[in-house]
Amino acid sequence: MKVDIIGDIHGCYEELLELIESLGYSWEDDKLSHPDGRKIAFVGDLPDRGPYSIEVIKLVYQLVRKQQTAYYVPGNHCNKLYRYFLGNKVKHQHGLETTVAEYMALSKKEQNTVKEMMMELYEQAPLYLEIPEVNAVIAHAGIKEDYIGKQGNKVKTFVLYGDITGETLPDGRPIRRDWAKDYIGDRWIVYGHTPVLEPRFLNKSVNIDTGCVFGNKLTAFSLPEEKILSVASRQPFVEEKFTKY
């Protein structure tokens, strides 16, 4: 198996299409394929903040659920949108407000279709994905070695939000421990969640959230080749959104 793992998209639909094409995929009769039989995997956070969250959801649904030619694990923004669609009280902030605005502009029929797509995507997705063929685990915010193979609330919180301390920064963002510094496993952990200017390689882990929605780039990590490919963002650059380790 050969796989191209794509970082946090956050509604950057145009950049996603460009990256998919740059990776060598093409459309034939509305079906996406690669001449080498490669597959795409999404590391979560499809919606919010960017301009075309609904289009991203539709595309990923088509590839993952309909064509079954791609993989998807949810991110914390996917989780929040799912809870919104369940009717839970969630605050329309940190990007959800942009997706809700797109959603509310649709007809009732389109709303129902998109809602069903997102809920099916989320409900049928694994919390994290083990791909032994390329010796990798895909988890939105990362995963501890001793959590691999396990489920439960602790694992879910870690995978969706990272190794949070319970404290927050002045701007409201949670303070997270740098779990990758202590990772000693021999499997690739491919994750996103925390925007970085360049893919961060550490102890056989790689953060590929290169902050496309904040004006940097959208990145893919290809296995087993261990190669990075990025396309430039079309969004305004917001320097303070990036983590500097």
C-alpha positions in Angstrom: 0.0 0.0 0.0 1.1 3.6 -0.8 -0.7 6.4 1.0 -0.7 10.2 0.9 -1.7 11.7 4.2 -3.1 15.3 4.0 -3.0 17.7 6.9 -5.7 20.0 8.4 -7.8 21.4 5.5 -10.2 23.8 7.4 -12.3 24.6 4.4 -9.4 25.3 2.0 -11.1 23.5 -0.9 -9.1 25.1 -3.7 -5.8 24.3 -2.1 -7.0 20.7 -1.5 -7.8 20.2 -5.2 -4.4 21.6 -6.2 -2.6 19.3 -3.7 -4.5 16.2 -4.9 -3.6 17.0 -8.5 0.1 17.7 -7.5 0.2 14.3 -5.9 -0.6 12.7 -9.3 -4.3 11.9 -8.8 -6.8 12.4 -11.6 -10.6 12.2 -12.1 -12.1 9.7 -14.5 -15.9 9.4 -14.7 -16.2 11.3 -11.3 -13.8 8.8 -9.6 -10.5 9.8 -8.2 -7.6 7.5 -8.9 -3.8 7.3 -9.0 -1.7 5.5 -11.6 0.3 3.8 -8.8 -2.8 2.8 -6.9 -2.1 5.2 -4.1 -4.8 6.2 -1.5 -5.4 9.5 0.3 -5.8 9.7 4.1 -7.2 12.8 5.8 -5.9 13.7 9.3 -9.1 15.5 10.3 -10.4 19.1 10.7 -12.1 19.3 7.4 -14.3 22.3 8.2 -14.2 25.7 9.9 -12.4 29.0 9.4 -11.8 28.6 5.7 -14.1 29.6 2.8 -15.4 26.3 1.5 -16.0 23.9 4.4 -19.2 22.4 2.8 -17.3 21.6 -0.5 -14.5 19.9 1.5 -17.1 17.8 3.4 -18.8 16.8 0.1 -15.5 15.8 -1.5 -14.1 13.8 1.4 -17.5 12.1 1.8 -17.4 11.1 -1.8 -13.9 9.7 -1.6 -14.2 8.0 1.8 -17.8 6.7 1.9 -19.0 6.5 -1.7 -15.8 5.5 -3.6 -14.0 4.0 -0.6 -10.7 5.1 -2.1 -9.6 7.3 0.8 -9.3 7.2 4.6 -10.4 9.7 7.2 -10.0 10.3 10.9 -11.9 13.1 12.7 -10.4 16.2 14.3 -11.7 18.3 17.1 -13.4 20.7 14.6 -15.1 17.7 13.0 -16.3 16.6 16.5 -17.7 20.0 17.2 -19.6 20.2 13.9 -20.9 16.7 14.5 -22.2 17.8 17.9 -23.8 20.9 16.3 -25.6 18.6 13.9 -26.8 16.4 16.8 -28.5 19.5 18.2 -26.1 20.0 21.1 -25.4 23.5 22.4 -22.0 24.4 21.1 -20.5 27.9 20.9 -20.3 29.3 17.4 -16.7 30.4 17.6 -13.1 29.3 16.8 -14.3 28.8 13.2 -17.6 26.9 13.6 -19.4 30.2 12.8 -18.0 30.2 9.3 -19.2 26.6 8.6 -22.6 27.3 10.1 -23.0 30.5 7.9 -22.2 28.4 4.8 -24.6 25.7 6.0 -27.5 28.1 6.7 -27.1 29.6 3.2 -28.1 26.3 1.7 -31.6 25.2 0.8 -33.3 22.9 3.3 -32.7 19.9 1.0 -29.0 20.7 0.7 -28.7 21.2 4.4 -30.1 17.7 5.1 -27.7 16.2 2.5 -24.7 17.9 4.0 -25.7 17.1 7.6 -26.2 13.4 6.7 -22.8 13.3 4.9 -20.9 14.8 7.9 -22.7 12.6 10.4 -22.0 9.5 8.5 -18.4 10.4 7.9 -17.9 11.0 11.6 -19.8 8.1 12.9 -18.1 5.6 10.6 -14.6 6.9 11.1 -12.1 5.3 13.4 -10.8 7.5 16.2 -7.3 6.9 14.8 -6.1 4.7 12.0 -3.4 2.1 12.1 -1.9 1.3 8.7 0.6 -1.6 9.3 1.5 -1.8 5.6 3.3 1.5 5.9 4.1 1.2 9.6 2.0 4.2 10.6 -0.7 5.5 12.8 -2.8 8.5 11.8 -4.3 10.5 14.7 -5.5 14.1 14.5 -3.6 15.5 17.4 -1.2 12.6 17.9 -1.3 9.6 20.1 0.9 8.0 22.9 2.5 4.7 22.1 0.7 3.0 25.0 -2.7 4.3 23.7 -2.4 2.6 20.3 -4.9 -0.2 20.2 -7.0 1.3 22.9 -10.2 3.3 23.1 -12.0 5.3 25.9 -12.4 8.9 26.9 -8.7 9.5 27.7 -7.6 8.3 24.3 -10.3 10.2 22.6 -9.4 13.5 24.4 -5.7 13.0 23.5 -6.4 12.1 19.9 -8.7 15.1 19.3 -7.1 17.8 21.4 -3.5 16.7 22.2 -1.8 16.3 25.5 -3.7 19.1 27.2 -2.9 20.2 30.8 -6.2 21.7 31.6 -4.8 25.2 31.6 -5.2 27.9 28.9 -3.2 30.6 27.3 -4.3 34.3 27.5 -6.1 33.9 24.1 -8.1 31.0 25.4 -6.1 28.2 23.6 -5.3 25.2 25.8 -1.8 24.6 27.0 -0.5 21.3 25.6 2.5 19.2 26.5 4.9 18.3 23.7 4.1 14.6 23.7 6.3 14.0 20.5 9.5 14.7 22.5 8.9 11.6 24.6 7.6 9.3 21.8 9.9 6.3 21.4 7.8 4.0 19.1 9.0 2.6 15.8 5.7 3.4 13.9 5.2 6.7 12.2 2.7 8.9 14.1 1.3 11.3 11.5 -0.8 14.1 13.0 -1.8 17.8 12.7 -3.9 20.0 14.9 -1.2 22.5 15.9 -0.2 24.8 13.0 3.5 24.9 12.3 5.3 26.8 9.5 7.2 23.6 8.3 6.3 19.9 8.9 7.8 19.0 12.3 9.7 15.7 12.4 10.5 14.4 15.8 11.1 10.8 17.0 9.3 9.2 14.1 6.4 11.5 14.4 5.5 14.3 11.9 3.0 17.2 12.3 1.7 18.1 8.9 -0.7 20.9 9.9 1.1 23.7 8.1 -1.7 26.2 8.7 -3.2 26.5 5.2 -6.2 28.4 6.6 -3.8 30.8 8.2 -2.0 31.6 5.0 0.9 29.2 4.9 0.5 25.9 3.0 -1.4 22.6 2.7 0.8 19.6 3.2 0.8 15.9 2.4 3.2 13.2 3.8 3.6 10.2 1.5 4.4 6.8 2.8 6.4 4.5 2.4 8.5 7.1 0.5 8.6 9.5 3.6 8.2 12.5 1.3 6.6 15.9 1.9 4.6 17.8 -0.8 2.9 21.2 -0.1 1.0 23.7 -2.0 0.8 27.4 -1.2 -2.3 28.8 0.7 -4.6 31.3 -0.9 -5.6 32.7 2.5 -4.2 35.8 4.3 -1.1 35.0 6.4 -1.6 35.2 10.2 1.8 34.7 11.9 0.6 34.5 15.5 -1.4 31.4 14.8 1.7 29.2 14.4 3.5 27.3 17.1 7.2 27.8 17.5 8.8 24.9 19.4 
